[in-house]
Amino acid sequence: MGLLVYTVIEAPDAGWGTGRSLAGFVGAALVLVGFVAWERRRPSPMLDVRLFSNARFSAASGSVTVSAFTLFGFIFLITQYFQFVRTYSPLATGCACYRWQFA
């Protein structure tokens, strides 16, 4: 996970198609495949990857993940909107977001 996050952060500066970025993505994929292979062989795995063979579980996990990313993206954008478009201070933005969220 760390390699993937590092690659996504550094790829805009280095270039998405450079060897460094592609090596980071390939390395992250190899680590993920190794993790899945390791977890399938363990008698008591941290994450039982066989659960993802159930379509209902996979769909539910995917929808929760998409919902979380959408919420985090919206919170980021609404904060930018209050500070740069409405010219609120950081404190006023926090209060406005809190009031807006729980109103």
N, C-alpha and C positions, 0 to 999 in steps of 0.2 A: 504494500500500500504506500509506503514511504517513497519508493522509487517512482511509482506512478504519479503521486502528487508532485514530487520534485520535477519530473519531466514535464508535466502540464504547466507548472509555474515557469520553468526555464525555456520552454519551447517557443514562446513568442519572441524572446530576445535572440535565441540561437537560430530560429527558423524551424517551422514544423516539418519540413522535408529533409533537414540535415541528418547526417549520420548519427550525430549525438542524440537527437530527439528520437529517431527511429530505433536506435539501440536501447534507449530508455523504455520505449513502449514494448519492444520485443522482450526485454529483460523482465518487465512487469508481468507480461503474459506468461513467460516461462516460470516465474515465481508462483503465479496463480495456479498454473497446471501442476507444479510440484506440490503446492499446498493441498490441492484436491487429491492428488495421488497419495500423499502422506496421510491425510485424514481418512481416506477410504480403507487404509490398511490398519488403522488403530482400533483396538477393541472398545475404547470409550473416547470418541473424537470430541474436540472442542466444538466443531460444527459438523453435524452429520449431513454431508453434501447429498446423500441419497434423498433427503427431503425435497430437493428441488426437482426430482423426477415426478412429483405430484403436481399436476397442472394447477390445481387450486391454490396450493401453497406458493408456487412460483408467481402466479398472477397476483396474489395478495401481497407478496413481498415486493414485487415490482411496482404495484400501485402505491404502496406506502412510501417506497423510495422516491417515486416521481412526485408524490404529494409533498414530501419533506423538502426536496430540491426546489419545488415551486414556492413553498412558503418562505424558505431562506432567501430565494431570489427576490421575492416580493418585498420582504422586510428590508433588504439591501436597497432596492430601488425606491421605496417609499421614504427611506431616510435621506437618500440623495435628493429626492423631490422636495422634501421639506427644507433642507438646508440650502440648496442651490436655486430652486425656482421660487419658493416662498420666502427665502432668506431668513429662516429661523436660526437661532443660535443652537448649538448642540444640546443644551439643556432644554430649550423650548421644543426642539425636535423630539427628544426623548419623552417629554410630557405629552406632546401631541400624538405621538405614536401609541403611547400607553393609553391615553384617553380614547383614541380612535379604535384601538384593538378591543377594548373592554366596554365600549359604549353600546 
